[in-house]
Amino acid sequence: MNVTGNKYRYHRRSWVLFAVLIMLLLLLFLADLFTGSVMIPFKDGIRALFMPSSAPETTRIILQDFRLPKAITAMVTGIALSVSGLQMQTVFRNPLAGPYVLGISAGASLGVALFALGFSSALTWGFMSGTGAWSLALVAWSGAFLVMLLVLFVSARVNDNMTILILGILFSSAASSVVSILQYFSSEAMLKSFIVWTMGSLGGVTFSQLAVLVPATVAGVLIAFYKTKDLNAFLLGENYARSLGVNIIRSRLVIFFGASLLAGTITAFCGPIGFIGIAVPHLARVMFKTANHLVLVPAVILTGANVMLLSDIIAQLPGFQATLPINSVTALLGIPVVVWMIVKNRKFAAI
C-alpha cells in the first residue's frame, strides 16, 4: 500500500510540475512579446496578434515582424540545446557533458565559418543567412556531426569519462583555431558579421529560417523520444544496455545524429549559445526527482523553453534602449547551476 501510495503521490507531483511549467511557459512567452525597449500594452498586443487590422500599425510590425519570431526562436533554442545536453550527459554518464563542452557547437561553428568566411569573396552574409538557410543548416549539421564522430571514436577506446570530456574540449579548441585562421584571411565586412554571429542572437532569425529551424528541432526531439528506452539502459553502463539487447554502436550513432541535428541547427542560426545544454538537464532532474527519460525528455523540453525565454527577457533590458548578448545571460544563469552541482556533489543518475 505504501509503495502504491508513493507512486500515486509521485505521479500527481509530476503532473502538477508539468502544469506549472506549461503555465509559466505561456506567461514568459507573453512577457517576451510585450517587454523590451518599447513596452506594449497587453490589449494592444493581443489585438496585434489576433486582430491585426484593428491594432496600431507600429505595434503590429514590432510584434509580428520582430518579437514573435524571436520568442519562437527562444523556445526552440531552449528545447534543442537542453534535449541535446540531456542525451550527451546520459550516453557519456558525465554531468558536465553537453553540446558546448563536447565541441558540437564548435564543430557547427566551423562548418558555418568554412561556408561563410571561406566563400566571403563570392557571397554575402545576407545571402547565406537568408536565401541560403538550408545551406547554412547543412554545413552546421555536418560540422557538428563530424566532431561527434570524433568523440564517438575516442569514447570507444577510452573508458574514462573525464578523459573523453578533456578530448572534447581539445576538439573544440582545434575547431576554434581553424575558425580563427579563416577570420584572419576574411574580408572586413564578413569578419564583422561573423563576430556578431559568434556572440549569439535570437533576434536575427526570420520566418523563412524558422521554416528550417522548427522542423529540424522537431526531428531531433522525436529521435530523443524514440531512444528513451536506450537512454534509460545507458544509465547503468554499456554492458547492462547490451544485456537488454541494445545495439550500442547503432544506438549511439542515432543519438549522436539527433544531438548534432539539434545543436547544429541552433548554432547555424543563433550562434554558439553555451551552458543551457549543461544546466537545464540538472534542473529537470532536481525538480522531477527521476532518471526515467520518458519523464525527463518532456521535462527538459519545458524547462529549457522557460529558461531561454527568461534569458531573452533579461537580455532585452526592458525599458532600456539596449540589449545584452544572449550568451552572456545564459552564462550568468547556467554557471551557478553547474557550480552548485559540483559543490554539492549531487549523485544524479546520469553521472
C-alpha positions as CSV (number, residue, x, y, z in Angstrom):
1,M,0.0,0.0,0.0
2,N,2.8,2.4,0.8
3,V,4.5,1.7,-2.5
4,T,1.3,2.3,-4.3
5,G,0.7,5.5,-2.4
6,N,4.2,6.8,-3.0
7,K,3.8,6.1,-6.7
8,Y,0.5,7.9,-6.8
9,R,2.0,10.9,-5.0
10,Y,5.0,11.0,-7.3
11,H,2.8,10.9,-10.4
12,R,0.5,13.6,-9.0
13,R,3.5,15.7,-8.2
14,S,4.9,15.2,-11.7
15,W,1.7,16.2,-13.4
16,V,1.5,19.3,-11.1
17,L,5.0,20.3,-12.1
18,F,4.2,19.8,-15.8
19,A,1.1,22.0,-15.4
20,V,3.1,24.7,-13.6
21,L,5.8,24.7,-16.3
22,I,3.2,24.9,-19.1
23,M,1.5,27.9,-17.4
24,L,4.9,29.5,-16.8
25,L,5.8,29.0,-20.4
26,L,2.7,30.8,-21.5
27,L,3.4,33.7,-19.2
28,L,7.0,34.0,-20.2
29,F,6.1,33.8,-23.9
30,L,3.7,36.7,-23.5
31,A,6.2,38.7,-21.4
32,D,8.8,38.2,-24.1
33,L,6.4,39.6,-26.6
34,F,5.3,42.6,-24.7
35,T,8.5,43.8,-23.0
36,G,11.6,45.4,-24.4
37,S,12.9,48.8,-25.4
38,V,9.2,49.6,-26.4
39,M,6.7,48.4,-23.8
40,I,3.5,47.2,-25.5
41,P,0.2,47.4,-23.6
42,F,-1.4,44.0,-23.2
43,K,-4.6,44.9,-25.0
44,D,-2.8,46.3,-28.0
45,G,-0.6,43.3,-28.1
46,I,-3.5,40.8,-28.1
47,R,-5.2,42.8,-30.9
48,A,-2.0,42.9,-32.9
49,L,-1.7,39.1,-32.7
50,F,-5.2,38.0,-33.2
51,M,-6.9,41.1,-34.9
52,P,-4.0,42.8,-36.7
53,S,-6.3,45.0,-38.8
54,S,-7.6,46.8,-35.7
55,A,-4.3,47.3,-34.0
56,P,-1.9,50.2,-34.4
57,E,0.5,49.6,-37.3
58,T,3.6,50.2,-35.3
59,T,2.6,47.7,-32.6
60,R,1.7,45.1,-35.3
61,I,5.0,45.5,-37.0
62,I,7.0,45.2,-33.8
63,L,5.1,42.1,-32.7
64,Q,4.7,40.2,-35.9
65,D,7.9,41.0,-37.7
66,F,10.4,41.1,-34.8
67,R,9.2,39.9,-31.4
68,L,7.1,36.9,-32.4
69,P,9.8,35.1,-34.4
70,K,12.3,36.0,-31.7
71,A,10.1,34.5,-28.9
72,I,9.5,31.3,-31.0
73,T,13.3,31.1,-31.7
74,A,14.0,31.4,-27.9
75,M,11.6,28.5,-27.2
76,V,13.1,26.3,-29.9
77,T,16.6,27.1,-28.9
78,G,16.0,26.2,-25.2
79,I,14.3,22.9,-26.3
80,A,17.0,21.9,-28.7
81,L,20.1,22.6,-26.6
82,S,18.5,21.1,-23.4
83,V,17.5,17.8,-25.1
84,S,20.9,17.6,-26.8
85,G,22.6,18.1,-23.4
86,L,20.5,15.5,-21.7
87,Q,21.4,12.9,-24.3
88,M,25.1,13.7,-24.1
89,Q,25.1,13.5,-20.3
90,T,23.3,10.2,-20.4
91,V,25.4,8.5,-23.1
92,F,28.7,9.6,-21.6
93,R,27.4,9.3,-18.0
94,N,29.1,12.6,-17.3
95,P,27.3,15.6,-15.6
96,L,29.5,18.1,-17.4
97,A,28.8,16.8,-20.9
98,G,26.9,19.0,-23.3
99,P,26.9,20.3,-26.8
100,Y,29.1,23.3,-25.9
101,V,31.6,21.4,-23.8
102,L,32.0,18.3,-26.1
103,G,32.6,20.5,-29.1
104,I,29.4,20.0,-31.0
105,S,28.7,23.8,-31.1
106,A,32.4,24.4,-32.1
107,G,32.0,21.9,-34.9
108,A,28.9,23.6,-36.1
109,S,30.6,26.9,-35.9
110,L,33.5,25.5,-38.0
111,G,31.0,24.4,-40.7
112,V,29.4,27.9,-40.7
113,A,32.8,29.6,-40.8
114,L,34.0,27.4,-43.7
115,F,30.8,28.2,-45.6
116,A,30.7,31.9,-44.7
117,L,34.3,33.1,-44.5
118,G,35.7,30.6,-47.0
119,F,33.4,32.0,-49.7
120,S,33.4,35.6,-48.5
121,S,34.7,36.8,-51.8
122,A,31.8,35.3,-53.7
123,L,28.8,35.6,-51.4
124,T,27.4,37.9,-48.8
125,W,26.3,37.1,-45.3
126,G,22.8,38.3,-46.1
127,F,22.5,35.7,-48.9
128,M,23.8,32.9,-46.7
129,S,21.6,33.7,-43.6
130,G,18.5,34.4,-45.7
131,T,18.0,32.6,-49.0
132,G,20.8,30.1,-48.1
133,A,19.1,28.9,-44.9
134,W,19.2,25.3,-45.8
135,S,22.8,25.5,-46.9
136,L,23.7,27.2,-43.6
137,A,22.0,24.5,-41.6
138,L,23.5,21.7,-43.7
139,V,27.1,22.9,-43.1
140,A,26.4,23.3,-39.4
141,W,25.0,19.8,-39.1
142,S,28.0,18.4,-41.0
143,G,30.5,20.2,-38.7
144,A,28.6,19.1,-35.5
145,F,28.3,15.5,-36.6
146,L,32.0,15.3,-37.6
147,V,33.0,16.4,-34.1
148,M,30.6,13.9,-32.6
149,L,32.0,11.1,-34.7
150,L,35.5,12.0,-33.4
151,V,34.2,11.9,-29.8
152,L,32.5,8.6,-30.5
153,F,35.7,7.2,-32.0
154,V,37.6,8.2,-28.9
155,S,35.0,7.0,-26.4
156,A,35.1,3.5,-28.0
157,R,38.7,3.3,-26.9
158,V,38.8,5.3,-23.7
159,N,36.7,4.3,-20.7
160,D,37.5,7.3,-18.6
161,N,34.7,9.9,-18.8
162,M,36.9,12.8,-17.7
163,T,39.4,12.0,-20.5
164,I,36.6,12.0,-23.0
165,L,35.5,15.4,-21.7
166,I,39.0,16.8,-22.0
167,L,39.4,15.5,-25.5
168,G,36.0,17.0,-26.4
169,I,37.4,20.4,-25.2
170,L,40.6,19.8,-27.3
171,F,38.5,19.1,-30.4
172,S,36.6,22.3,-29.7
173,S,39.8,24.3,-29.4
174,A,41.1,22.8,-32.6
175,A,37.9,23.8,-34.4
176,S,38.1,27.3,-32.9
177,S,41.7,27.6,-34.1
178,V,40.7,26.8,-37.7
179,V,37.9,29.4,-37.4
180,S,40.4,32.0,-36.2
181,I,42.6,31.3,-39.3
182,L,39.6,31.8,-41.5
183,Q,38.8,35.0,-39.8
184,Y,42.3,36.3,-40.3
185,F,42.0,35.9,-44.1
186,S,38.4,37.0,-44.5
187,S,37.2,40.4,-45.7
188,E,36.4,43.1,-43.2
189,A,32.6,43.1,-43.8
190,M,32.3,39.3,-43.5
191,L,34.5,39.3,-40.4
192,K,32.3,41.9,-38.6
193,S,29.1,39.9,-39.4
194,F,30.7,36.7,-38.3
195,I,32.0,38.2,-35.0
196,V,28.4,39.5,-34.2
197,W,27.1,36.0,-35.0
198,T,29.5,34.3,-32.5
199,M,28.0,36.4,-29.7
200,G,24.7,34.6,-30.1
201,S,21.5,36.3,-31.1
202,L,17.8,35.3,-31.2
203,G,16.6,38.4,-33.0
204,G,18.1,37.8,-36.4
205,V,16.0,34.7,-37.2
206,T,13.4,35.3,-39.9
207,F,10.2,33.2,-40.6
208,S,12.0,31.7,-43.6
209,Q,14.7,30.5,-41.3
210,L,12.2,29.2,-38.7
211,A,10.9,27.0,-41.5
212,V,14.2,25.2,-41.3
213,L,14.8,25.6,-37.5
214,V,11.5,24.3,-36.3
215,P,11.2,21.1,-38.4
216,A,14.9,20.2,-37.6
217,T,14.3,20.6,-33.9
218,V,11.1,18.6,-34.0
219,A,13.0,15.8,-35.8
220,G,15.8,15.9,-33.2
221,V,13.3,15.8,-30.3
222,L,11.4,12.9,-31.9
223,I,14.7,11.0,-32.1
224,A,15.2,11.6,-28.4
225,F,11.7,10.3,-27.6
226,Y,12.3,7.3,-29.9
227,K,15.5,6.5,-28.0
228,T,14.2,6.9,-24.4
229,K,14.5,3.2,-23.7
230,D,18.1,3.1,-24.9
231,L,18.9,6.2,-22.9
232,N,17.5,4.6,-19.8
233,A,19.6,1.5,-20.5
234,F,22.8,3.6,-20.9
235,L,22.3,4.9,-17.3
236,L,23.7,1.7,-15.9
237,G,26.5,1.3,-18.4
238,E,27.1,-0.2,-21.8
239,N,27.3,-3.8,-20.5
240,Y,23.8,-3.6,-19.0
241,A,22.4,-1.9,-22.1
242,R,23.9,-4.7,-24.2
243,S,22.3,-7.3,-22.0
244,L,19.0,-5.7,-22.7
245,G,19.5,-6.2,-26.5
246,V,20.6,-2.6,-27.3
247,N,22.8,-2.3,-30.3
248,I,25.4,0.0,-28.7
249,I,27.1,1.4,-31.9
250,R,23.8,1.9,-33.8
251,S,22.1,3.4,-30.9
252,R,24.9,5.8,-30.2
253,L,25.1,6.9,-33.9
254,V,21.3,7.6,-33.9
255,I,21.5,9.5,-30.6
256,F,24.6,11.5,-31.7
257,F,22.9,12.3,-35.0
258,G,19.9,13.6,-33.2
259,A,22.1,15.7,-30.8
260,S,24.1,17.1,-33.7
261,L,21.0,17.9,-35.6
262,L,19.6,19.9,-32.6
263,A,22.8,21.7,-31.6
264,G,24.0,22.3,-35.1
265,T,20.7,23.8,-36.2
266,I,20.7,26.3,-33.3
267,T,24.3,27.2,-33.8
268,A,23.7,27.8,-37.5
269,F,21.0,30.5,-37.0
270,C,21.6,31.8,-33.4
271,G,25.3,31.4,-33.0
272,P,27.1,29.3,-30.3
273,I,25.0,29.5,-27.1
274,G,26.5,27.9,-24.0
275,F,25.5,26.5,-20.6
276,I,21.8,25.8,-21.5
277,G,22.6,22.3,-22.5
278,I,24.6,21.6,-19.3
279,A,22.4,23.3,-16.7
280,V,18.8,22.6,-17.8
281,P,19.0,18.7,-17.6
282,H,20.2,19.0,-14.0
283,L,17.4,21.4,-13.1
284,A,14.9,19.0,-14.6
285,R,16.4,16.1,-12.6
286,V,16.2,18.1,-9.4
287,M,12.6,19.2,-9.9
288,F,11.2,15.8,-11.0
289,K,13.5,13.6,-9.0
290,T,13.7,10.9,-11.6
291,A,16.2,9.4,-14.1
292,N,13.4,8.0,-16.4
293,H,13.8,9.6,-19.8
294,L,10.1,9.1,-20.5
295,V,9.7,11.9,-17.9
296,L,13.0,13.7,-18.3
297,V,12.7,14.4,-22.0
298,P,9.4,16.4,-21.8
299,A,10.6,17.9,-18.5
300,V,13.8,19.1,-20.2
301,I,11.7,20.5,-23.2
302,L,9.5,22.6,-20.9
303,T,12.3,23.7,-18.6
304,G,14.7,24.6,-21.5
305,A,12.0,26.7,-23.2
306,N,11.2,28.5,-20.0
307,V,14.9,29.2,-19.2
308,M,15.6,30.5,-22.7
309,L,12.6,32.8,-22.7
310,L,13.6,34.2,-19.3
311,S,17.2,34.7,-20.7
312,D,15.8,36.6,-23.7
313,I,13.6,38.8,-21.4
314,I,16.7,39.7,-19.3
315,A,18.8,40.3,-22.4
316,Q,16.3,42.8,-23.7
317,L,16.8,45.0,-20.7
318,P,13.1,46.1,-20.6
319,G,12.7,49.9,-20.6
320,F,16.2,50.5,-21.9
321,Q,17.4,51.2,-25.5
322,A,20.0,48.4,-25.5
323,T,20.2,44.6,-25.5
324,L,22.8,42.2,-24.0
325,P,24.4,39.3,-25.9
326,I,22.3,36.3,-25.2
327,N,25.5,34.3,-24.5
328,S,26.3,36.5,-21.5
329,V,22.9,36.0,-20.0
330,T,22.8,32.2,-20.4
331,A,26.3,32.0,-18.9
332,L,25.2,34.0,-15.8
333,L,22.1,31.8,-15.4
334,G,23.8,28.5,-16.2
335,I,27.2,28.7,-14.4
336,P,25.7,29.0,-10.9
337,V,23.7,25.7,-11.5
338,V,26.9,23.9,-12.7
339,V,28.9,25.2,-9.7
340,W,26.1,24.3,-7.3
341,M,26.0,20.8,-8.8
342,I,29.8,20.3,-8.4
343,V,30.0,21.8,-4.9
344,K,27.0,19.8,-3.6
345,N,28.4,16.7,-5.4
346,R,24.8,15.7,-6.3
347,K,24.5,12.0,-7.2
348,F,22.5,12.3,-10.3
349,A,21.6,9.1,-12.0
350,A,23.3,10.2,-15.3
351,I,26.7,10.5,-13.6
